[in-house]
Amino acid sequence: MEFYPQGNTPNLMLADNPELSREFAEEVLWILATNEPLVADDSLDTLVQSFETPVAIDAYQTVGALAQTAPVIGKLLSGKTGVRESYRLHEHTQAVLNGFEADYAADFTDPQDKKLLRTALLLQDMGKSLCIAHCGNRREQSPYNAAVVDNLLASVSETTLTTDDKQTIRLLLAHDILGGALKGYKGVEESVAQQQVTELEPLFPSAYRDRYRCLMRVVYMSDVSAYTDYRSYVAAQDGQTTPCLPGLNKEYEVLTMHPCGRVVFKDPANNALLDRLTEPF
């Protein structure tokens, strides 16, 4: 399989119908319930191995390679994410990966760390379009995300991602503590968020326990910055680069571009809170 072909050509698989049927969702849920692998060969394992590269990965080609691992994965990636601009899952995933590459990848010199974070960000919302097809909305996506991630990680060998790596990815994707404290609408007090973050520490494998707060921050900020036009994605229909949703940095003015080149919160108090909950960059 050629993971990274040259050029942003249209991708018919990713441009498929974004409206996934309930029947399709039920078929996928049955596969998950029976522990049948969604990816039956070593193509996902080989893709994850490629994430050790020190150079920035091409997000469009990466999600295209993920779509090629199995037809059901391609359909999930083509599905909608439930936001107002009809964002497809692969478009959001591209934006998240682009955020990591732009703002944080250079800070991680260990190839294993790069591989772990790229894998986590690639898979973070893989159950979202499934949830929408099954429930009609994205509010209950957490168990769907977890089920798909568990299934896909089982297709990655222990020599590519160790048991500790996989457990760390699951923990990073299983909680939205930072979002609850920083988005406001959930109303999570800092003391509660601090306790929740602290309680996660013994759950992380010892190899990652000393920097789990840093990893949480990177995953959260890569995700939240994807809802701004500081990020972009390649449209599968025509291969054109398209700015992402402008909502957070235009309509709501939540995020801004810091002189250091990273996307940060516009309100200094939110950046200070993020520093207290995680680790400053």
VEXVOGU-678717 format. One line per 2 residues: their letters; for each residue x, y, z of N, C-alpha, C. Coordinates in Angstrom, 2 decimals. Example, Ala and Ser with C-alpha at 12.3 -4.5 7.8 and 13.67 -1.06 7.14 Angstrom:
BEGIN
as = 13.19/-5.69/7.80/12.30/-4.50/7.80/13.20/-3.30/7.80 ~ 12.85/-2.25/7.08/13.67/-1.06/7.14/12.90/0.03/7.87;
END
This chain:
BEGIN
me = 0.85/-1.21/0.00/0.00/0.00/0.00/0.88/1.25/0.00 ~ 0.58/2.17/-0.86/1.31/3.44/-0.90/0.57/4.43/0.00;
fy = 1.15/4.75/1.13/0.45/5.58/2.11/0.38/7.04/1.70 ~ 1.44/7.55/1.09/1.50/8.98/0.85/1.75/9.30/-0.62;
pq = 0.77/9.09/-1.47/0.92/9.47/-2.88/1.07/10.98/-3.02 ~ 1.67/11.38/-4.09/1.92/12.80/-4.29/0.65/13.53/-4.74;
gn = 0.48/14.75/-4.22/-0.62/15.59/-4.68/-1.91/15.36/-3.93 ~ -2.71/16.41/-3.84/-4.02/16.33/-3.18/-5.08/16.03/-4.23;
tp = -5.17/14.79/-4.61/-6.15/14.38/-5.60/-7.48/14.07/-4.92 ~ -8.58/14.15/-5.64/-9.87/13.77/-5.05/-9.84/12.33/-4.54;
nl = -10.58/12.08/-3.46/-10.64/10.76/-2.85/-12.10/10.35/-2.76 ~ -12.54/9.49/-3.67/-13.95/9.13/-3.75/-14.44/8.43/-2.49;
ml = -13.56/7.70/-1.84/-13.97/7.00/-0.62/-14.31/8.01/0.48 ~ -13.46/9.00/0.67/-13.70/10.01/1.70/-14.82/10.96/1.31;
ad = -15.12/11.04/0.03/-16.19/11.92/-0.45/-17.53/11.20/-0.54 ~ -17.62/10.00/0.01/-18.85/9.22/-0.04/-19.97/9.93/0.73;
np = -21.16/9.39/0.66/-22.33/9.98/1.31/-22.07/10.19/2.81 ~ -22.17/11.43/3.31/-21.91/11.68/4.73/-23.04/11.20/5.65;
el = -24.18/10.86/5.07/-25.32/10.37/5.86/-25.22/8.85/5.99 ~ -24.68/8.39/7.10/-24.56/6.96/7.33/-25.89/6.42/7.84;
sr = -26.29/5.27/7.34/-27.59/4.72/7.72/-27.54/4.05/9.09 ~ -28.69/3.95/9.72/-28.78/3.24/10.99/-28.44/1.76/10.79;
ef = -28.81/1.21/9.64/-28.50/-0.19/9.37/-26.98/-0.40/9.34 ~ -26.27/0.52/8.70/-24.81/0.43/8.68/-24.27/0.51/10.10;
ae = -24.80/1.45/10.90/-24.35/1.59/12.28/-24.55/0.31/13.06 ~ -25.68/-0.33/12.88/-25.96/-1.56/13.62/-25.03/-2.70/13.19;
ev = -24.67/-2.73/11.91/-23.71/-3.73/11.44/-22.35/-3.52/12.10 ~ -21.92/-2.25/12.19/-20.63/-1.95/12.82/-20.67/-2.30/14.30;
lw = -21.77/-1.96/14.96/-21.90/-2.26/16.38/-21.87/-3.77/16.63 ~ -22.44/-4.53/15.73/-22.39/-5.98/15.86/-20.95/-6.48/15.75;
il = -20.21/-5.94/14.80/-18.80/-6.31/14.66/-18.04/-5.99/15.94 ~ -18.29/-4.80/16.49/-17.60/-4.40/17.72/-17.98/-5.30/18.88;
at = -19.25/-5.65/18.97/-19.72/-6.48/20.08/-19.13/-7.88/20.04 ~ -18.84/-8.37/18.85/-18.30/-9.72/18.70/-16.77/-9.73/18.65;
ne = -16.16/-8.55/18.81/-14.70/-8.42/18.80/-14.07/-8.84/17.48 ~ -14.85/-8.79/16.42/-14.29/-9.04/15.09/-13.50/-7.80/14.68;
pl = -12.30/-7.96/14.17/-11.50/-6.77/13.82/-12.10/-6.00/12.65 ~ -12.16/-4.70/12.80/-12.59/-3.84/11.69/-11.53/-3.84/10.59;
va = -10.27/-3.94/10.97/-9.16/-4.04/10.02/-8.57/-5.43/10.15 ~ -8.69/-6.23/9.10/-8.36/-7.66/9.20/-6.92/-8.00/8.85;
dd = -6.15/-7.01/8.35/-4.77/-7.30/7.98/-3.82/-6.40/8.77 ~ -2.58/-6.25/8.31/-1.58/-5.46/9.04/-1.44/-4.04/8.51;
sl = -2.42/-3.58/7.71/-2.28/-2.26/7.09/-2.30/-1.13/8.11 ~ -3.12/-1.25/9.15/-3.14/-0.21/10.19/-1.84/-0.23/10.97;
dt = -1.34/-1.41/11.26/-0.07/-1.53/11.97/1.05/-0.84/11.18 ~ 1.08/-1.07/9.89/2.12/-0.46/9.05/1.97/1.05/9.01;
lv = 0.72/1.53/8.96/0.49/2.98/8.98/1.00/3.59/10.28 ~ 0.68/2.97/11.40/1.13/3.51/12.70/2.65/3.49/12.79;
qs = 3.29/2.47/12.27/4.75/2.43/12.27/5.33/3.65/11.57 ~ 4.67/4.11/10.51/5.18/5.25/9.74/5.14/6.55/10.53;
fe = 4.41/6.59/11.65/4.27/7.82/12.43/5.52/8.16/13.24 ~ 6.54/7.31/13.20/7.79/7.62/13.89/8.61/8.66/13.14;
tp = 8.22/8.99/11.95/9.02/9.92/11.14/9.20/11.26/11.85 ~ 10.40/11.84/11.76/10.64/13.14/12.39/10.03/14.31/11.60;
va = 9.65/14.08/10.36/9.08/15.16/9.55/7.57/15.16/9.70 ~ 6.95/16.29/9.39/5.51/16.41/9.53/4.79/15.44/8.59;
id = 3.73/14.83/9.09/2.96/13.93/8.24/1.93/14.73/7.45 ~ 1.53/14.21/6.33/0.49/14.82/5.50/-0.86/14.30/6.00;
ay = -1.65/15.17/6.59/-2.89/14.73/7.24/-3.89/14.14/6.23 ~ -3.99/14.73/5.06/-4.94/14.23/4.06/-4.55/12.84/3.59;
qt = -3.29/12.65/3.30/-2.84/11.34/2.86/-2.93/10.33/4.00 ~ -2.77/10.80/5.24/-2.86/9.89/6.39/-4.27/9.38/6.58;
vg = -5.26/10.27/6.53/-6.64/9.78/6.69/-7.05/8.97/5.47 ~ -6.49/9.28/4.32/-6.76/8.47/3.14/-6.20/7.06/3.30;
al = -5.01/6.97/3.90/-4.42/5.65/4.15/-5.23/4.89/5.19 ~ -5.73/5.59/6.21/-6.58/4.94/7.20/-7.86/4.42/6.54;
aq = -8.43/5.21/5.65/-9.65/4.79/4.95/-9.42/3.53/4.13 ~ -8.21/3.36/3.62/-7.90/2.19/2.79/-7.76/0.91/3.60;
ta = -7.65/1.01/4.91/-7.44/-0.21/5.71/-8.66/-1.11/5.72 ~ -9.87/-0.55/5.51/-11.09/-1.37/5.47/-12.24/-0.49/4.98;
pv = -13.15/-1.03/4.19/-14.27/-0.24/3.69/-15.09/0.42/4.80 ~ -15.29/-0.29/5.91/-16.08/0.29/7.00/-15.38/1.52/7.58;
ig = -14.06/1.52/7.62/-13.31/2.67/8.13/-13.46/3.85/7.19 ~ -13.41/3.58/5.88/-13.63/4.66/4.92/-14.99/5.30/5.07;
kl = -16.02/4.49/5.31/-17.37/5.04/5.49/-17.46/5.87/6.77 ~ -16.87/5.39/7.84/-16.89/6.17/9.08/-16.20/7.52/8.88;
ls = -15.08/7.53/8.19/-14.35/8.77/7.96/-15.10/9.73/7.05 ~ -15.92/9.21/6.15/-16.69/10.07/5.26/-17.92/10.65/5.95;
gk = -18.30/10.08/7.10/-19.53/10.49/7.79/-19.43/11.85/8.43 ~ -20.58/12.42/8.74/-20.62/13.76/9.32/-20.35/13.71/10.83;
tg = -19.93/14.87/11.36/-19.57/14.96/12.77/-20.62/15.67/13.61 ~ -21.66/16.19/13.00/-22.75/16.78/13.76/-22.60/18.24/14.09;
vr = -21.57/18.92/13.58/-21.45/20.35/13.79/-22.17/21.07/12.67 ~ -22.40/22.36/12.87/-23.35/23.07/12.01/-22.93/23.18/10.55;
es = -21.61/23.15/10.28/-21.16/23.27/8.90/-21.01/21.92/8.20 ~ -21.60/20.86/8.77/-21.56/19.53/8.17/-20.14/19.02/7.95;
yr = -19.30/19.34/8.88/-17.94/18.81/8.92/-17.96/17.28/8.81 ~ -17.17/16.72/7.90/-16.99/15.28/7.84/-15.92/14.86/8.84;
lh = -15.97/13.59/9.24/-15.02/13.11/10.23/-13.58/13.23/9.73 ~ -13.35/12.90/8.47/-11.96/12.96/7.99/-11.47/14.40/7.91;
eh = -12.37/15.35/7.68/-11.97/16.76/7.63/-11.55/17.24/9.02 ~ -12.35/16.88/10.02/-11.99/17.25/11.38/-10.69/16.57/11.80;
tq = -10.54/15.30/11.45/-9.33/14.57/11.82/-8.10/15.20/11.18 ~ -8.21/15.60/9.93/-7.10/16.31/9.28/-6.72/17.56/10.06;
av = -7.73/18.33/10.44/-7.47/19.59/11.14/-6.78/19.35/12.48 ~ -7.20/18.31/13.18/-6.58/17.96/14.46/-5.12/17.58/14.27;
ln = -4.85/16.72/13.28/-3.48/16.33/13.00/-2.64/17.53/12.57 ~ -3.22/18.41/11.76/-2.49/19.60/11.33/-2.16/20.51/12.51;
gf = -3.06/20.57/13.49/-2.79/21.35/14.69/-1.61/20.80/15.46 ~ -1.55/19.50/15.59/-0.41/18.88/16.29/0.89/19.15/15.55;
ea = 0.88/18.94/14.24/2.11/19.13/13.47/2.57/20.59/13.51 ~ 1.63/21.53/13.48/1.99/22.94/13.47/2.50/23.43/14.82;
dy = 1.87/22.96/15.90/2.12/23.57/17.21/2.96/22.74/18.17 ~ 2.97/21.42/18.04/3.56/20.60/19.09/4.54/19.53/18.64;
aa = 4.46/19.07/17.41/5.27/17.93/16.99/6.76/18.17/17.22 ~ 7.22/19.40/16.98/8.65/19.69/17.11/9.14/19.58/18.55;
df = 8.22/19.65/19.51/8.61/19.56/20.92/8.85/18.12/21.37 ~ 8.49/17.15/20.54/8.65/15.75/20.90/9.73/15.13/20.01;
td = 10.88/14.91/20.60/12.01/14.38/19.83/12.05/12.85/19.84 ~ 11.36/12.23/20.79/11.32/10.77/20.85/10.33/10.26/19.80;
pq = 10.79/9.43/18.85/9.88/8.92/17.81/8.67/8.17/18.38 ~ 8.85/7.50/19.53/7.74/6.77/20.13/6.65/7.73/20.61;
dk = 7.05/8.88/21.16/6.06/9.89/21.58/5.30/10.43/20.38 ~ 6.01/10.72/19.31/5.36/11.20/18.10/4.36/10.17/17.59;
kl = 4.78/8.91/17.58/3.91/7.84/17.10/2.67/7.71/17.97 ~ 2.84/7.76/19.27/1.70/7.65/20.19/0.72/8.79/19.99;
lr = 1.21/10.02/19.94/0.32/11.17/19.82/-0.36/11.22/18.45 ~ 0.36/10.93/17.40/-0.26/10.91/16.07/-1.34/9.84/15.98;
ta = -1.09/8.68/16.59/-2.10/7.63/16.58/-3.32/8.06/17.38 ~ -3.10/8.63/18.56/-4.22/9.09/19.39/-5.06/10.12/18.66;
ll = -4.44/11.08/18.01/-5.17/12.14/17.34/-5.85/11.64/16.07 ~ -5.26/10.67/15.41/-5.90/10.08/14.23/-7.18/9.35/14.62;
lq = -7.17/8.68/15.77/-8.28/7.82/16.15/-9.28/8.48/17.10 ~ -9.01/9.69/17.57/-9.74/10.24/18.71/-11.25/10.28/18.54;
dm = -11.75/10.55/17.36/-13.20/10.69/17.16/-13.77/9.62/16.25 ~ -13.12/8.46/16.18/-13.52/7.46/15.18/-14.91/6.90/15.39;
gk = -15.51/7.10/16.55/-16.87/6.64/16.77/-17.92/7.71/16.63 ~ -17.51/8.93/16.30/-18.46/10.05/16.28/-19.51/9.89/15.18;
sl = -19.11/9.62/13.96/-20.09/9.46/12.88/-20.95/8.22/13.11 ~ -20.39/7.20/13.75/-21.16/6.01/14.10/-22.24/6.36/15.11;
ci = -21.90/7.16/16.10/-22.86/7.60/17.11/-24.00/8.39/16.47 ~ -23.66/9.29/15.56/-24.68/10.10/14.89/-25.63/9.21/14.09;
ah = -25.07/8.22/13.39/-25.91/7.32/12.60/-26.81/6.48/13.49 ~ -26.35/6.14/14.66/-27.10/5.25/15.54/-28.06/6.01/16.45;
cg = -27.62/7.18/16.95/-28.41/7.93/17.94/-29.08/9.17/17.37 ~ -28.55/9.68/16.25/-29.10/10.90/15.68/-28.42/12.15/16.15;
nr = -27.45/12.03/17.07/-26.69/13.19/17.54/-25.34/12.70/18.04 ~ -24.46/13.65/18.43/-23.11/13.27/18.84/-22.90/13.34/20.35;
re = -23.96/13.61/21.10/-23.80/13.85/22.54/-23.36/12.59/23.29 ~ -23.70/11.41/22.78/-23.37/10.17/23.46/-22.19/9.45/22.81;
qs = -21.29/10.21/22.22/-20.25/9.59/21.40/-19.17/8.84/22.18 ~ -18.98/9.13/23.45/-17.84/8.57/24.19/-17.75/7.05/24.12;
py = -18.83/6.30/24.42/-18.69/4.84/24.34/-18.47/4.34/22.92 ~ -18.99/5.05/21.93/-18.77/4.66/20.54/-17.30/4.87/20.18;
na = -16.75/6.02/20.56/-15.34/6.29/20.31/-14.47/5.22/20.95 ~ -14.77/4.92/22.22/-13.95/3.95/22.96/-14.00/2.57/22.30;
av = -15.18/2.16/21.87/-15.33/0.84/21.27/-14.55/0.72/19.97 ~ -14.62/1.76/19.13/-13.89/1.72/17.86/-12.39/1.79/18.10;
vd = -11.96/2.66/19.01/-10.53/2.78/19.31/-9.98/1.46/19.84 ~ -10.69/0.82/20.78/-10.24/-0.46/21.31/-10.08/-1.50/20.20;
nl = -11.05/-1.53/19.30/-11.00/-2.50/18.20/-9.80/-2.23/17.30 ~ -9.58/-0.97/16.96/-8.49/-0.64/16.05/-7.13/-0.86/16.70;
la = -7.00/-0.50/17.97/-5.72/-0.70/18.64/-5.37/-2.18/18.73 ~ -6.37/-3.04/18.79/-6.11/-4.48/18.82/-5.48/-4.97/17.52;
sv = -5.62/-4.19/16.44/-5.03/-4.56/15.15/-3.60/-4.05/15.00 ~ -3.10/-3.36/16.04/-1.73/-2.84/16.02/-0.87/-3.75/16.90;
se = 0.24/-4.22/16.36/1.07/-5.18/17.07/1.74/-4.55/18.30 ~ 2.14/-5.42/19.23/2.81/-4.96/20.44/4.20/-4.40/20.14;
tt = 4.79/-4.78/19.02/6.09/-4.21/18.67/5.95/-2.80/18.11 ~ 4.76/-2.46/17.63/4.51/-1.11/17.12/4.02/-0.19/18.22;
lt = 3.02/-0.64/18.98/2.53/0.07/20.15/2.44/-0.94/21.29 ~ 3.14/-0.68/22.37/3.12/-1.59/23.50/1.79/-1.50/24.24;
td = 1.60/-2.42/25.17/0.40/-2.37/26.01/0.32/-1.04/26.74 ~ 1.45/-0.53/27.22/1.48/0.77/27.91/1.10/1.90/26.95;
dk = 1.59/1.84/25.73/1.24/2.85/24.73/-0.28/2.87/24.50 ~ -0.84/1.69/24.33/-2.28/1.59/24.04/-3.11/2.06/25.22;
qt = -2.70/1.69/26.43/-3.43/2.17/27.60/-3.35/3.68/27.73 ~ -2.21/4.26/27.41/-2.06/5.72/27.45/-2.97/6.39/26.43;
ir = -3.04/5.84/25.24/-3.93/6.40/24.22/-5.38/6.34/24.70 ~ -5.79/5.20/25.26/-7.17/5.07/25.74/-7.47/6.12/26.81;
ll = -6.55/6.32/27.73/-6.77/7.29/28.81/-6.83/8.71/28.27 ~ -5.98/9.02/27.31/-5.98/10.37/26.73/-7.29/10.68/26.02;
la = -7.92/9.65/25.45/-9.13/9.85/24.66/-10.41/9.64/25.45 ~ -10.29/9.13/26.66/-11.49/8.74/27.42/-12.07/9.85/28.28;
hd = -11.37/10.99/28.39/-11.81/12.04/29.32/-11.81/13.40/28.64 ~ -12.73/14.24/29.05/-12.77/15.63/28.57/-12.71/16.58/29.77;
il = -11.79/16.29/30.68/-11.66/17.10/31.89/-11.30/18.54/31.53 ~ -10.36/18.71/30.64/-9.92/20.07/30.28/-11.04/20.83/29.60;
gg = -11.77/20.16/28.72/-12.88/20.82/28.06/-13.94/21.25/29.05 ~ -14.21/20.41/30.05/-15.21/20.75/31.06/-14.83/21.97/31.85;
al = -13.55/22.15/32.11/-13.09/23.28/32.91/-12.91/24.55/32.08 ~ -12.58/24.39/30.79/-12.20/25.54/29.97/-13.29/26.05/29.04;
kg = -14.22/25.22/28.66/-15.26/25.65/27.73/-16.34/26.46/28.39 ~ -16.47/26.33/29.70/-17.42/27.17/30.40/-18.80/26.60/30.53;
yk = -19.36/26.09/29.43/-20.75/25.66/29.47/-20.96/24.44/30.37 ~ -19.93/23.69/30.63/-20.07/22.53/31.51/-19.93/22.92/32.98;
gv = -19.35/24.07/33.22/-19.30/24.61/34.57/-18.50/23.80/35.57 ~ -17.42/23.15/35.14/-16.60/22.37/36.06/-15.65/23.30/36.80;
ee = -15.73/23.32/38.12/-14.85/24.16/38.92/-13.40/23.67/38.82 ~ -12.47/24.60/38.97/-11.06/24.23/38.87/-10.69/23.17/39.89;
sv = -11.18/23.29/41.11/-10.83/22.32/42.14/-11.27/20.91/41.75 ~ -12.44/20.82/41.13/-12.94/19.52/40.69/-12.08/18.99/39.55;
aq = -11.77/19.87/38.59/-10.93/19.46/37.47/-9.55/19.03/37.95 ~ -8.98/19.78/38.90/-7.67/19.40/39.44/-7.72/18.02/40.07;
qq = -8.77/17.74/40.81/-8.91/16.43/41.44/-9.05/15.34/40.39 ~ -9.83/15.61/39.34/-10.01/14.62/38.28/-8.70/14.33/37.56;
vt = -7.93/15.38/37.27/-6.64/15.19/36.59/-5.70/14.40/37.49 ~ -5.67/14.74/38.77/-4.79/14.05/39.71/-5.16/12.57/39.84;
el = -6.45/12.28/39.85/-6.90/10.89/39.97/-6.51/10.03/38.78 ~ -6.23/10.67/37.65/-5.81/9.91/36.47/-4.37/9.42/36.59;
ep = -3.56/10.10/37.37/-2.12/9.81/37.40/-1.80/8.34/37.64 ~ -2.35/7.69/38.67/-1.98/6.28/38.88/-2.51/5.34/37.80;
lf = -3.44/5.81/36.96/-3.98/4.98/35.89/-3.04/4.93/34.69 ~ -2.21/5.96/34.54/-1.28/5.98/33.42/-0.11/5.03/33.69;
ps = 0.34/4.31/32.69/1.53/3.44/32.86/2.72/4.26/33.33 ~ 3.60/3.64/34.07/4.73/4.37/34.67/5.58/5.07/33.62;
ay = 5.65/4.50/32.43/6.48/5.10/31.38/5.98/6.47/30.95 ~ 4.71/6.75/31.19/4.12/8.03/30.75/3.62/8.89/31.92;
rd = 3.74/8.39/33.13/3.13/9.06/34.28/3.76/10.43/34.56 ~ 5.04/10.59/34.24/5.70/11.86/34.55/5.32/12.98/33.59;
ry = 4.65/12.64/32.49/4.30/13.68/31.51/2.87/13.53/30.98 ~ 2.03/12.86/31.73/0.66/12.65/31.25/-0.10/13.96/31.13;
rc = 0.20/14.94/32.00/-0.48/16.24/31.91/-0.09/16.96/30.61 ~ 1.15/16.83/30.23/1.61/17.43/28.97/0.89/16.78/27.79;
lm = 0.77/15.46/27.81/0.10/14.75/26.72/-1.37/15.13/26.66 ~ -2.01/15.27/27.81/-3.42/15.69/27.84/-3.58/17.07/27.19;
rv = -2.68/17.96/27.50/-2.75/19.32/26.95/-2.62/19.30/25.43 ~ -1.67/18.54/24.93/-1.44/18.49/23.48/-2.66/17.94/22.76;
vy = -3.24/16.86/23.28/-4.41/16.27/22.65/-5.58/17.26/22.68 ~ -5.79/17.91/23.81/-6.91/18.85/23.93/-6.75/20.04/23.00;
ms = -5.58/20.68/23.01/-5.40/21.88/22.20/-5.35/21.57/20.71 ~ -4.84/20.41/20.33/-4.87/20.03/18.91/-6.31/19.87/18.45;
dv = -7.15/19.35/19.32/-8.56/19.15/18.99/-9.32/20.46/18.96 ~ -9.22/21.26/20.01/-10.04/22.46/20.09/-9.64/23.48/19.03;
sa = -8.38/23.52/18.64/-7.96/24.47/17.61/-8.47/24.08/16.23 ~ -8.95/22.83/16.09/-9.46/22.37/14.80/-10.79/23.02/14.42;
yt = -11.42/23.70/15.36/-12.69/24.38/15.07/-12.48/25.85/14.75 ~ -11.32/26.18/14.23/-10.99/27.56/13.86/-10.39/27.59/12.46;
dy = -10.34/28.78/11.88/-9.72/28.85/10.55/-8.21/29.04/10.63 ~ -7.64/28.82/11.82/-6.19/28.68/11.89/-5.75/27.33/11.34;
rs = -6.69/26.42/11.18/-6.42/25.10/10.64/-7.12/24.94/9.29 ~ -6.73/23.91/8.57/-7.35/23.66/7.27/-7.41/22.16/7.04;
yv = -8.16/21.77/6.03/-8.22/20.38/5.59/-8.32/20.37/4.08 ~ -8.06/19.22/3.51/-8.20/19.04/2.07/-9.55/18.39/1.80;
aa = -10.36/19.02/0.97/-11.67/18.47/0.62/-11.49/17.27/-0.30 ~ -12.10/16.16/0.05/-11.93/14.94/-0.73/-12.58/15.03/-2.11;
qd = -13.60/15.90/-2.24/-14.31/16.00/-3.50/-13.45/16.57/-4.62 ~ -12.58/17.54/-4.28/-11.79/18.20/-5.33/-10.31/18.35/-5.01;
gq = -9.88/17.92/-3.83/-8.47/18.03/-3.46/-8.03/19.42/-3.10 ~ -8.99/20.33/-2.86/-8.65/21.72/-2.55/-8.51/21.93/-1.04;
tt = -7.52/22.71/-0.65/-7.33/23.05/0.75/-8.40/24.04/1.19 ~ -9.04/23.76/2.33/-10.19/24.53/2.79/-9.98/24.95/4.23;
pc = -10.17/26.25/4.56/-10.05/26.67/5.96/-11.12/25.98/6.81 ~ -10.77/25.71/8.07/-11.71/25.07/8.98/-12.71/26.06/9.53;
lp = -13.54/25.58/10.43/-14.62/26.39/10.98/-14.07/27.65/11.64 ~ -14.62/28.81/11.35/-14.13/30.04/11.96/-14.77/30.37/13.30;
gl = -15.72/29.56/13.76/-16.55/29.92/14.90/-15.81/30.36/16.14 ~ -14.85/29.57/16.61/-14.23/29.87/17.89/-13.38/31.13/17.86;
nk = -12.72/31.41/16.76/-11.85/32.57/16.74/-12.48/33.80/16.09 ~ -13.66/33.68/15.51/-14.31/34.82/14.90/-15.61/35.16/15.63;
ey = -16.55/34.25/15.61/-17.85/34.55/16.22/-17.76/34.63/17.74 ~ -17.00/33.71/18.34/-16.94/33.66/19.80/-15.63/34.22/20.37;
ev = -14.63/34.39/19.53/-13.35/34.97/19.94/-12.74/34.25/21.13 ~ -12.75/32.93/21.07/-12.20/32.13/22.16/-10.70/31.91/22.01;
lt = -10.27/31.64/20.78/-8.87/31.33/20.52/-8.22/32.39/19.66 ~ -6.89/32.46/19.76/-6.14/33.41/18.95/-4.77/32.81/18.66;
mh = -4.03/33.46/17.76/-2.69/33.00/17.44/-1.68/33.77/18.29 ~ -0.92/33.06/19.09/0.10/33.67/19.94/1.31/34.04/19.08;
pc = 2.08/35.08/19.47/3.29/35.41/18.71/4.27/34.24/18.55 ~ 4.21/33.27/19.48/5.11/32.12/19.37/4.72/31.20/18.22;
gr = 3.52/31.41/17.66/3.05/30.60/16.54/2.04/29.54/16.91 ~ 1.75/29.39/18.20/0.76/28.41/18.63/-0.61/29.06/18.77;
vv = -1.66/28.28/18.55/-3.02/28.72/18.83/-3.26/28.57/20.33 ~ -3.71/29.66/20.96/-3.94/29.68/22.41/-5.29/30.33/22.69;
fk = -5.69/30.32/23.95/-6.90/31.02/24.34/-6.66/32.53/24.30 ~ -7.67/33.26/23.86/-7.55/34.71/23.81/-7.53/35.32/25.21;
dp = -8.29/34.72/26.12/-8.36/35.20/27.49/-7.15/34.66/28.27 ~ -6.29/35.53/28.80/-5.13/35.06/29.56/-5.50/34.19/30.75;
an = -6.69/34.42/31.31/-7.11/33.62/32.46/-7.31/32.16/32.08 ~ -7.79/31.92/30.87/-7.96/30.54/30.41/-6.62/29.87/30.16;
na = -5.66/30.63/29.62/-4.33/30.07/29.44/-3.68/29.75/30.78 ~ -3.89/30.61/31.76/-3.34/30.37/33.10/-3.98/29.14/33.73;
ll = -5.29/28.98/33.53/-5.98/27.80/34.06/-5.45/26.54/33.38 ~ -5.27/26.59/32.08/-4.71/25.44/31.36/-3.33/25.09/31.89;
dr = -2.52/26.12/32.17/-1.18/25.89/32.74/-1.28/25.19/34.08 ~ -2.24/25.61/34.90/-2.36/25.01/36.23/-2.85/23.56/36.17;
lt = -3.71/23.27/35.20/-4.24/21.92/35.08/-3.28/20.96/34.40 ~ -2.41/21.48/33.55/-1.51/20.61/32.79/-0.06/21.05/33.02;
ep = 0.68/21.26/31.96/2.05/21.74/32.05/2.25/22.80/31.00 ~ 2.80/23.95/31.38/3.01/25.03/30.41/3.96/24.61/29.30;
f = 3.69/25.15/28.10/4.61/24.97/26.98/5.39/26.26/26.79;
END
